Amino acid sequence: MKKILIALSLILSLTMVSAQPKNAADALKAVTKAEAAAADAKKAAKPATWVALAKAYIEAYDQPSRNILTGTPQQEVKLFLKDQKILSTTEKQGAEATYSVDSYADKDLYYNSDGILEFFLVTKPAVEGDLLGKAIKALEQAKAVDPKGSKAKDITSMMEDIHGKLANEALSEYLGSNFAKAADLFKKTTECASNPLLGKTDETNTYYTALVSNMAGNKEQAIEFYKKCLDMGHYQDGFAFANLAEVYRSMGDKDACKATLEEGFVKFPENSNILIGLINHYIDNQEDTGKLFDLLHSAQAIDPKNASLFYVEGNVYKQLGDIENAAKLYTKSAEVDPNYVYAPLGQGILYYDRAIELQTKAGEELDDNKYLALVKEMDETLEKAIAPFEAAFAKTQDNEIKVAIAEYLKNIYFRLRDKNPEYESLSKKYEAFVKGEN
């Protein structure tokens, strides 16, 4: 799955909780007092009463994590919490990493391998109940008794704060591998955004609701929210289509799976997940893969100068095991756009992967003559990969891609060093590039 850590970690790293109240007893006292005020008919007619109640709920929600800032080294956190006892320290596997977890009476703090606090989970709230949900209801009531909008800015600001807190908690539960709870919180985050008090569309958390709902086994909710993403035009570079289709496939709905993949393919022909999903669907269901080529050829007719469409067709042939036609399409892609680096790169990888297959077959062959024939074919196929890899290396400005290509070329030249006196020095040249020594 596509990781969600990068997209939301900035929210966590920039959020420091409120400094008040000092302890759970103070939080409960403040909530009780604010609730009593809201229950008074005269005070309940004032928007300030409901804003104060919302504030009390929010501060009670924040209380267990008071003075904690994510992104802080462990020793600094311990200094901030010097008056609180660590009950245990354990190692836990999260959704994306393994963490060292310090458990306190009311929270667990998760440190990454560098000893930096990445997230925390409250295990014992200062006041029981859905505090942020109650805060939202209090702000709705504040709006209802404030026809002049005297507290409009305060209400909007507090709703934005609640939205951020819900997103933070959702991400934390996800990172802690609590997928069902995380999915529910991501959903609440989107509902907070769409609440008339904010009136926003939260595309990112709509996608995460779908993604994590599926991880939690809630496929119906996953479908609902992936469909919302598509309605919004929030396609995530095609992954919304690919993921939705996979949910349908897992539920045995072949028609919906196919329709979703085909719709996604029209919009995102370069998305490998969609492409592979379509190929697998056609093969598994014994359908004509020609439909896929029809879709591609239609797209090529509309946009004949789009080199990526010919590159994708090459990928289809590769997936189907047709090396010859795959190579032709990669060549065609390069002809359409000589600067399209993925065309020669794809062709180089095509030959390299084929050579690895031949090497595997040779290793399993007991007949000496057949073995030697396979080895010969492997070397010839590797040699075919040199020119496209060299072309891709020369074209790309992306250093990460250059390093990957250099790794391929280093291995090829080393393997074929006895065939050409220059190959050994070329292997060393690309080895130095991989190591960053050039």
ABEGO torsion letter per residue (X at the ends): XBBAAAAAAAAAAABBBBAOBABAAAAAAAAAAAAAAAABAAAAABAAAAAAAAAAAAAAAAAAABGBBBGBBAAAAAAAAAABBBABBBBBBBAABBBBBBBBAABBBBBBAAGBBABBBBABBABBEBAAAAAAAAAAAAAAABAAGAAAAAAAAAAAAAAAAAAAAAAAAAAAGBAAAAAAAAAAAAAAAABAAAGBBBAAAAAAAAAAAAAAGBAAAAAAAAAAAAAAGBAGGGAAAAAAAAAAAAAGBAAAAAAAAAAAAAABAABAAAAAAAAAAAAAAGBBAAAAAAAAAAAAAABAABAAAAAAAAAAAAAAGBAAAAAAAAAAAAAABAABAAAAAAAAAAAAAAAAAAAAAAAABABAAAAAAAAAAAAAAAAAAAAAAAAAAAABABAAAAAAAAAAAAAAAAAAAAABAAAAAAAAAAAAAAAGAX
